[in-house]
Amino acid sequence: SKIARVVEIFGKRLQTQETMTAQIADCITDALNPAGVAILVDAKHQCMTTRGVHHKNVATITTQFTGVFKTDKDLRNRFLRFCEQ
């Protein structure tokens, strides 16, 4: 629930999804000092679904990896495979 609150705080700001993803990773790193952080944000944007081009079910995926997730390709790939499930 605390991670959901962090996402909600940064998600309410007017910014790019890439910036938000990085800010979430930085916040978790600063608060917990983990060996690494892996973030995947899969979001639907109203600008794509309700305005302009009206594409339905369009999502944008951004990722951010720090620490061991950035340096260990196998660990990073394991995380990404887990996210696909």
LOLUM-702277 format. One record per residue (C-alpha): residue number from 1; x, y, z. Coordinates in steps of 0.2 Angstrom, whole numbers, plus 5000, padded with zeros to 4 digits. Example, Ala and Ser with C-alpha at 12.3 -4.5 7.8 and 13.67 -1.06 7.14 Angstrom:
 num   px   py   pz
   1 5062 4978 5039
   2 5068 4995 5036
//
This chain:
 num   px   py   pz
   1 5000 5000 5000
   2 5014 5012 5003
   3 5021 5009 4986
   4 5004 5012 4979
   5 5004 5029 4988
   6 5021 5034 4981
   7 5015 5030 4963
   8 4999 5040 4966
   9 5009 5055 4972
  10 5020 5056 4957
  11 5006 5051 4945
  12 4996 5066 4949
  13 5010 5078 4943
  14 5010 5085 4926
  15 5025 5076 4919
  16 5031 5063 4906
  17 5029 5045 4911
  18 5048 5042 4909
  19 5051 5056 4922
  20 5038 5048 4934
  21 5045 5031 4932
  22 5062 5037 4937
  23 5055 5047 4952
  24 5047 5032 4959
  25 5063 5022 4958
  26 5073 5036 4966
  27 5060 5038 4980
  28 5060 5019 4984
  29 5079 5019 4983
  30 5081 5035 4995
  31 5068 5027 5007
  32 5074 5009 5008
  33 5092 5009 5002
  34 5089 4992 4993
  35 5102 4983 4983
  36 5092 4988 4967
  37 5075 4993 4961
  38 5065 4988 4946
  39 5050 4998 4940
  40 5038 4994 4926
  41 5024 5007 4923
  42 5011 5001 4911
  43 4999 5016 4908
  44 4984 5020 4897
  45 4984 5039 4893
  46 4968 5048 4891
  47 4975 5059 4877
  48 4977 5043 4867
  49 4960 5036 4871
  50 4948 5050 4873
  51 4955 5065 4863
  52 4963 5066 4846
  53 4967 5050 4838
  54 4955 5039 4849
  55 4965 5023 4849
  56 4957 5011 4861
  57 4968 5000 4873
  58 4984 5009 4869
  59 4996 5008 4883
  60 5014 5015 4886
  61 5026 5005 4895
  62 5042 5013 4904
  63 5055 5004 4915
  64 5068 5010 4927
  65 5082 4999 4934
  66 5094 5003 4948
  67 5108 4994 4957
  68 5108 4975 4954
  69 5094 4976 4942
  70 5104 4988 4931
  71 5120 4978 4932
  72 5113 4960 4932
  73 5105 4956 4915
  74 5098 4939 4921
  75 5090 4947 4936
  76 5083 4961 4925
  77 5076 4948 4912
  78 5069 4938 4927
  79 5059 4953 4933
  80 5053 4957 4915
  81 5047 4939 4912
  82 5038 4940 4929
  83 5029 4956 4923
  84 5023 4947 4907
  85 5013 4934 4917
//
